[in-house]
Amino acid sequence: MKKVGLLIVGLGMVVMSYGAQQDTTRTDIRRSTISGAIEYSYNKSWGHFANADVQALLPVNRYVELNVNFQACFKNVYTVGVVVRPKVVLPYGELFFDTEVLYKAVMRANQMDLVTALSLGYRFDYASVQIGSYARFMSFYSRNWHSDEAYQCEPFNLLYRIEVYCRPQSCNWNVGVAFANFDDFQFERMWQPLFALNGRYDIDEHWRVHLDATCKPTGMFHLNAAFYGATVKAGFTYRF
């Protein structure tokens, strides 16, 4: 009987130890980070141009994350976004609820673009799936604010994102592919998806480098797909 009791205690300690290791792995991949990147972009509207990005991930606690993103485009366009992300940790992976505000100042056209978005997602080591909706408000800075004539609103647009990774998130390198109609700095209409290839490598405990490529076709859902634009981004991340 004594041996059985010792065996049960030993098994319990092994299970507790395994659970603690799993928990550490799950939370370690979402430490506070700050990232910087340079982008080269081309599209048929603006031609060739470059962007500079700064992004921060701030885990408020185990159940809430905060993302702050800023982009300066050399075509005189500036974008800032804030994402509040409550999470529900599951036995495998987690659910998350994104509330996002994205503001774009298109100074070259004297125009502003404001997006508010709500979405639900599920992510685990090898994949992330997200779906929701967003509203867009567009106007000119020179408009008469007492009139609705120059004010445009799109109250409902579908947003979606599917991303798949080749390795667990705890590995020191990973490659993923994504299909979505939005990213950190833009929201497209549901029939204009983005295709992305993302790679990263952890140099050490704190420093990470990443290289991403995005292709934006047009006419995908109208059976008349054509190339519109592409972006290549290279940067680094410091994890605290």
Contacts in CASP RR format, 6 or more apart in sequence:
PFRMAT RR
TARGET T0000
AUTHOR 0000-0000-0000
METHOD contacts of the structure
MODEL  1
MKKVGLLIVGLGMVVMSYGAQQDTTRTDIRRSTISGAIEYSYNKSWGHFA
NADVQALLPVNRYVELNVNFQACFKNVYTVGVVVRPKVVLPYGELFFDTE
VLYKAVMRANQMDLVTALSLGYRFDYASVQIGSYARFMSFYSRNWHSDEA
YQCEPFNLLYRIEVYCRPQSCNWNVGVAFANFDDFQFERMWQPLFALNGR
YDIDEHWRVHLDATCKPTGMFHLNAAFYGATVKAGFTYRF
25 170 0 8 1.000
26 89 0 8 1.000
26 93 0 8 1.000
26 94 0 8 1.000
27 62 0 8 1.000
28 170 0 8 1.000
29 169 0 8 1.000
29 170 0 8 1.000
30 57 0 8 1.000
30 59 0 8 1.000
30 65 0 8 1.000
31 57 0 8 1.000
31 59 0 8 1.000
31 239 0 8 1.000
31 240 0 8 1.000
32 56 0 8 1.000
32 57 0 8 1.000
32 58 0 8 1.000
32 59 0 8 1.000
32 239 0 8 1.000
32 240 0 8 1.000
33 56 0 8 1.000
33 57 0 8 1.000
33 237 0 8 1.000
33 238 0 8 1.000
33 239 0 8 1.000
33 240 0 8 1.000
34 54 0 8 1.000
34 55 0 8 1.000
34 56 0 8 1.000
34 57 0 8 1.000
34 237 0 8 1.000
34 238 0 8 1.000
35 53 0 8 1.000
35 54 0 8 1.000
35 55 0 8 1.000
35 56 0 8 1.000
35 57 0 8 1.000
35 210 0 8 1.000
35 235 0 8 1.000
35 236 0 8 1.000
35 237 0 8 1.000
35 238 0 8 1.000
36 52 0 8 1.000
36 53 0 8 1.000
36 54 0 8 1.000
36 55 0 8 1.000
36 235 0 8 1.000
36 236 0 8 1.000
36 237 0 8 1.000
37 52 0 8 1.000
37 53 0 8 1.000
37 55 0 8 1.000
37 210 0 8 1.000
37 233 0 8 1.000
37 234 0 8 1.000
37 235 0 8 1.000
37 236 0 8 1.000
38 50 0 8 1.000
38 51 0 8 1.000
38 52 0 8 1.000
38 53 0 8 1.000
38 233 0 8 1.000
38 234 0 8 1.000
38 235 0 8 1.000
39 50 0 8 1.000
39 51 0 8 1.000
39 52 0 8 1.000
39 53 0 8 1.000
39 231 0 8 1.000
39 232 0 8 1.000
39 233 0 8 1.000
40 48 0 8 1.000
40 50 0 8 1.000
40 231 0 8 1.000
40 232 0 8 1.000
40 233 0 8 1.000
41 48 0 8 1.000
41 49 0 8 1.000
41 50 0 8 1.000
41 51 0 8 1.000
41 229 0 8 1.000
41 230 0 8 1.000
41 231 0 8 1.000
41 232 0 8 1.000
42 48 0 8 1.000
42 49 0 8 1.000
42 229 0 8 1.000
42 230 0 8 1.000
42 231 0 8 1.000
43 216 0 8 1.000
43 228 0 8 1.000
43 229 0 8 1.000
43 230 0 8 1.000
44 228 0 8 1.000
44 229 0 8 1.000
46 75 0 8 1.000
49 73 0 8 1.000
49 74 0 8 1.000
49 75 0 8 1.000
50 73 0 8 1.000
50 74 0 8 1.000
51 71 0 8 1.000
51 72 0 8 1.000
51 73 0 8 1.000
51 74 0 8 1.000
51 185 0 8 1.000
51 231 0 8 1.000
51 233 0 8 1.000
52 71 0 8 1.000
52 72 0 8 1.000
52 74 0 8 1.000
53 69 0 8 1.000
53 70 0 8 1.000
53 71 0 8 1.000
53 184 0 8 1.000
53 185 0 8 1.000
53 233 0 8 1.000
54 69 0 8 1.000
54 70 0 8 1.000
54 71 0 8 1.000
55 67 0 8 1.000
55 68 0 8 1.000
55 69 0 8 1.000
55 70 0 8 1.000
55 184 0 8 1.000
56 67 0 8 1.000
56 68 0 8 1.000
56 69 0 8 1.000
57 65 0 8 1.000
57 66 0 8 1.000
57 67 0 8 1.000
58 65 0 8 1.000
58 66 0 8 1.000
58 67 0 8 1.000
58 68 0 8 1.000
59 65 0 8 1.000
59 66 0 8 1.000
60 66 0 8 1.000
62 87 0 8 1.000
62 89 0 8 1.000
63 86 0 8 1.000
63 87 0 8 1.000
63 88 0 8 1.000
63 89 0 8 1.000
64 84 0 8 1.000
64 85 0 8 1.000
64 86 0 8 1.000
64 87 0 8 1.000
65 83 0 8 1.000
65 84 0 8 1.000
65 85 0 8 1.000
65 87 0 8 1.000
65 96 0 8 1.000
66 82 0 8 1.000
66 83 0 8 1.000
66 84 0 8 1.000
66 85 0 8 1.000
67 81 0 8 1.000
67 82 0 8 1.000
67 83 0 8 1.000
67 85 0 8 1.000
67 184 0 8 1.000
68 80 0 8 1.000
68 81 0 8 1.000
68 82 0 8 1.000
69 79 0 8 1.000
69 80 0 8 1.000
69 81 0 8 1.000
69 82 0 8 1.000
69 83 0 8 1.000
69 184 0 8 1.000
69 185 0 8 1.000
70 78 0 8 1.000
70 79 0 8 1.000
70 80 0 8 1.000
70 81 0 8 1.000
71 78 0 8 1.000
71 79 0 8 1.000
71 80 0 8 1.000
71 184 0 8 1.000
71 185 0 8 1.000
72 78 0 8 1.000
73 79 0 8 1.000
75 108 0 8 1.000
76 106 0 8 1.000
76 107 0 8 1.000
76 108 0 8 1.000
77 104 0 8 1.000
77 105 0 8 1.000
77 106 0 8 1.000
77 107 0 8 1.000
77 108 0 8 1.000
78 104 0 8 1.000
78 105 0 8 1.000
78 107 0 8 1.000
79 102 0 8 1.000
79 103 0 8 1.000
79 104 0 8 1.000
79 105 0 8 1.000
79 185 0 8 1.000
79 186 0 8 1.000
80 102 0 8 1.000
80 103 0 8 1.000
81 100 0 8 1.000
81 101 0 8 1.000
81 102 0 8 1.000
81 103 0 8 1.000
81 184 0 8 1.000
81 185 0 8 1.000
82 100 0 8 1.000
82 101 0 8 1.000
83 98 0 8 1.000
83 99 0 8 1.000
83 100 0 8 1.000
84 98 0 8 1.000
84 99 0 8 1.000
84 100 0 8 1.000
85 96 0 8 1.000
85 97 0 8 1.000
85 98 0 8 1.000
85 99 0 8 1.000
86 96 0 8 1.000
86 97 0 8 1.000
87 94 0 8 1.000
87 95 0 8 1.000
87 96 0 8 1.000
87 97 0 8 1.000
88 94 0 8 1.000
88 95 0 8 1.000
88 96 0 8 1.000
92 124 0 8 1.000
93 122 0 8 1.000
93 123 0 8 1.000
93 124 0 8 1.000
93 125 0 8 1.000
94 122 0 8 1.000
94 123 0 8 1.000
94 124 0 8 1.000
95 120 0 8 1.000
95 121 0 8 1.000
95 122 0 8 1.000
96 120 0 8 1.000
96 121 0 8 1.000
96 122 0 8 1.000
96 123 0 8 1.000
97 118 0 8 1.000
97 119 0 8 1.000
97 120 0 8 1.000
97 121 0 8 1.000
98 117 0 8 1.000
98 118 0 8 1.000
98 119 0 8 1.000
98 120 0 8 1.000
98 121 0 8 1.000
98 130 0 8 1.000
99 117 0 8 1.000
99 118 0 8 1.000
100 115 0 8 1.000
100 116 0 8 1.000
100 117 0 8 1.000
100 118 0 8 1.000
100 119 0 8 1.000
100 134 0 8 1.000
101 114 0 8 1.000
101 115 0 8 1.000
101 116 0 8 1.000
101 117 0 8 1.000
102 114 0 8 1.000
102 115 0 8 1.000
102 117 0 8 1.000
102 185 0 8 1.000
102 187 0 8 1.000
103 112 0 8 1.000
103 113 0 8 1.000
103 114 0 8 1.000
103 115 0 8 1.000
104 112 0 8 1.000
104 113 0 8 1.000
104 114 0 8 1.000
104 115 0 8 1.000
104 185 0 8 1.000
105 112 0 8 1.000
106 112 0 8 1.000
106 113 0 8 1.000
109 140 0 8 1.000
110 140 0 8 1.000
110 141 0 8 1.000
110 142 0 8 1.000
111 138 0 8 1.000
111 139 0 8 1.000
111 140 0 8 1.000
111 141 0 8 1.000
112 138 0 8 1.000
112 139 0 8 1.000
112 140 0 8 1.000
112 141 0 8 1.000
113 136 0 8 1.000
113 137 0 8 1.000
113 138 0 8 1.000
114 136 0 8 1.000
114 137 0 8 1.000
114 138 0 8 1.000
115 134 0 8 1.000
115 135 0 8 1.000
115 136 0 8 1.000
115 137 0 8 1.000
115 187 0 8 1.000
116 134 0 8 1.000
116 135 0 8 1.000
117 132 0 8 1.000
117 133 0 8 1.000
117 134 0 8 1.000
117 135 0 8 1.000
117 159 0 8 1.000
117 182 0 8 1.000
117 187 0 8 1.000
118 132 0 8 1.000
118 133 0 8 1.000
118 134 0 8 1.000
119 130 0 8 1.000
119 131 0 8 1.000
119 132 0 8 1.000
119 133 0 8 1.000
119 159 0 8 1.000
120 130 0 8 1.000
120 131 0 8 1.000
120 132 0 8 1.000
121 128 0 8 1.000
121 129 0 8 1.000
121 130 0 8 1.000
121 131 0 8 1.000
122 128 0 8 1.000
122 129 0 8 1.000
122 130 0 8 1.000
123 129 0 8 1.000
125 165 0 8 1.000
125 168 0 8 1.000
125 169 0 8 1.000
125 170 0 8 1.000
126 164 0 8 1.000
126 165 0 8 1.000
126 167 0 8 1.000
126 168 0 8 1.000
127 162 0 8 1.000
127 163 0 8 1.000
127 164 0 8 1.000
127 165 0 8 1.000
128 161 0 8 1.000
128 162 0 8 1.000
128 163 0 8 1.000
129 161 0 8 1.000
129 162 0 8 1.000
129 163 0 8 1.000
130 159 0 8 1.000
130 160 0 8 1.000
130 161 0 8 1.000
130 162 0 8 1.000
130 180 0 8 1.000
131 158 0 8 1.000
131 159 0 8 1.000
131 160 0 8 1.000
131 161 0 8 1.000
132 158 0 8 1.000
132 159 0 8 1.000
132 160 0 8 1.000
133 156 0 8 1.000
133 157 0 8 1.000
133 158 0 8 1.000
133 159 0 8 1.000
134 157 0 8 1.000
134 159 0 8 1.000
134 182 0 8 1.000
134 187 0 8 1.000
135 153 0 8 1.000
135 154 0 8 1.000
135 155 0 8 1.000
135 156 0 8 1.000
135 157 0 8 1.000
136 153 0 8 1.000
136 154 0 8 1.000
136 157 0 8 1.000
136 187 0 8 1.000
137 151 0 8 1.000
137 152 0 8 1.000
137 153 0 8 1.000
137 154 0 8 1.000
138 151 0 8 1.000
138 152 0 8 1.000
138 153 0 8 1.000
138 154 0 8 1.000
139 150 0 8 1.000
139 151 0 8 1.000
139 152 0 8 1.000
140 150 0 8 1.000
143 149 0 8 1.000
143 150 0 8 1.000
143 151 0 8 1.000
144 150 0 8 1.000
157 187 0 8 1.000
157 189 0 8 1.000
157 190 0 8 1.000
158 181 0 8 1.000
158 190 0 8 1.000
159 180 0 8 1.000
159 181 0 8 1.000
159 182 0 8 1.000
159 187 0 8 1.000
159 190 0 8 1.000
160 180 0 8 1.000
160 181 0 8 1.000
160 190 0 8 1.000
161 178 0 8 1.000
161 179 0 8 1.000
161 180 0 8 1.000
161 181 0 8 1.000
161 182 0 8 1.000
162 178 0 8 1.000
162 179 0 8 1.000
162 180 0 8 1.000
163 176 0 8 1.000
163 177 0 8 1.000
163 178 0 8 1.000
163 179 0 8 1.000
163 180 0 8 1.000
163 196 0 8 1.000
163 198 0 8 1.000
164 176 0 8 1.000
164 177 0 8 1.000
164 178 0 8 1.000
165 174 0 8 1.000
165 175 0 8 1.000
165 176 0 8 1.000
166 174 0 8 1.000
166 175 0 8 1.000
166 176 0 8 1.000
167 173 0 8 1.000
167 174 0 8 1.000
167 175 0 8 1.000
168 174 0 8 1.000
172 201 0 8 1.000
172 202 0 8 1.000
173 199 0 8 1.000
173 200 0 8 1.000
173 201 0 8 1.000
173 202 0 8 1.000
174 199 0 8 1.000
174 200 0 8 1.000
175 197 0 8 1.000
175 198 0 8 1.000
175 199 0 8 1.000
176 197 0 8 1.000
176 198 0 8 1.000
176 199 0 8 1.000
177 195 0 8 1.000
177 196 0 8 1.000
177 197 0 8 1.000
177 198 0 8 1.000
178 194 0 8 1.000
178 195 0 8 1.000
178 196 0 8 1.000
178 197 0 8 1.000
178 198 0 8 1.000
179 193 0 8 1.000
179 194 0 8 1.000
179 195 0 8 1.000
179 196 0 8 1.000
180 193 0 8 1.000
180 194 0 8 1.000
180 196 0 8 1.000
181 187 0 8 1.000
181 188 0 8 1.000
181 189 0 8 1.000
181 190 0 8 1.000
181 192 0 8 1.000
181 193 0 8 1.000
181 194 0 8 1.000
182 188 0 8 1.000
182 194 0 8 1.000
183 194 0 8 1.000
183 196 0 8 1.000
183 214 0 8 1.000
188 194 0 8 1.000
188 216 0 8 1.000
190 221 0 8 1.000
191 219 0 8 1.000
191 220 0 8 1.000
191 221 0 8 1.000
191 222 0 8 1.000
192 216 0 8 1.000
192 217 0 8 1.000
192 218 0 8 1.000
192 219 0 8 1.000
192 220 0 8 1.000
193 217 0 8 1.000
193 220 0 8 1.000
194 214 0 8 1.000
194 215 0 8 1.000
194 216 0 8 1.000
195 214 0 8 1.000
195 215 0 8 1.000
195 216 0 8 1.000
195 217 0 8 1.000
196 212 0 8 1.000
196 213 0 8 1.000
196 214 0 8 1.000
196 215 0 8 1.000
197 212 0 8 1.000
197 213 0 8 1.000
197 214 0 8 1.000
198 210 0 8 1.000
198 211 0 8 1.000
198 212 0 8 1.000
199 210 0 8 1.000
199 211 0 8 1.000
199 212 0 8 1.000
200 208 0 8 1.000
200 209 0 8 1.000
200 210 0 8 1.000
200 211 0 8 1.000
200 237 0 8 1.000
201 208 0 8 1.000
201 209 0 8 1.000
201 210 0 8 1.000
202 208 0 8 1.000
203 209 0 8 1.000
205 239 0 8 1.000
206 238 0 8 1.000
206 239 0 8 1.000
206 240 0 8 1.000
207 236 0 8 1.000
207 237 0 8 1.000
207 238 0 8 1.000
207 239 0 8 1.000
208 236 0 8 1.000
208 237 0 8 1.000
208 238 0 8 1.000
208 239 0 8 1.000
209 234 0 8 1.000
209 235 0 8 1.000
209 236 0 8 1.000
209 237 0 8 1.000
210 233 0 8 1.000
210 234 0 8 1.000
210 235 0 8 1.000
210 236 0 8 1.000
210 237 0 8 1.000
211 232 0 8 1.000
211 233 0 8 1.000
211 234 0 8 1.000
211 235 0 8 1.000
212 231 0 8 1.000
212 232 0 8 1.000
212 233 0 8 1.000
212 234 0 8 1.000
213 230 0 8 1.000
213 231 0 8 1.000
213 232 0 8 1.000
213 233 0 8 1.000
214 230 0 8 1.000
214 231 0 8 1.000
214 232 0 8 1.000
214 233 0 8 1.000
215 227 0 8 1.000
215 229 0 8 1.000
215 230 0 8 1.000
216 228 0 8 1.000
216 229 0 8 1.000
216 230 0 8 1.000
216 231 0 8 1.000
217 225 0 8 1.000
217 226 0 8 1.000
217 227 0 8 1.000
217 228 0 8 1.000
217 229 0 8 1.000
218 225 0 8 1.000
218 226 0 8 1.000
218 227 0 8 1.000
218 228 0 8 1.000
219 225 0 8 1.000
219 226 0 8 1.000
END
